[in-house]
Amino acid sequence: MVCVCEEEGFNIAAGYSLYGDIGGIRSLATAERCVACGRIGSFTSWMVRGGEMELLDLA
């Protein structure tokens, strides 16, 4: 993964939302921030929609 500024260092965050009454994960996604220029985005284009609770162990 490389930013448009050619930097390869990123801070990474994971976020998720849960179904309230039926349990399980509604969505799980990542976001990245370039340590050089501060650009924020989802450079990996990675998102899971729907899944079991054990996916949170991978986040």
C-alpha positions, 0 to 999 in steps of 0.5 A: 500500500502506497499513498499518492505522496509515495509514503508507505507508512500508515496509521490503521483503524478498524471500525464495526457496527453490530445488529442490535437484536439478532446479534452478529456484525453488520459491517466491519471496515478499515481506514488508513491515515498516511503518516507523511501527508495526513491523507485519510481514506480506505486505501485497501478498499476492504469491507465485510458486510454481515458476519459472525462475532468471531470476525471482531477477533481479526480486527 
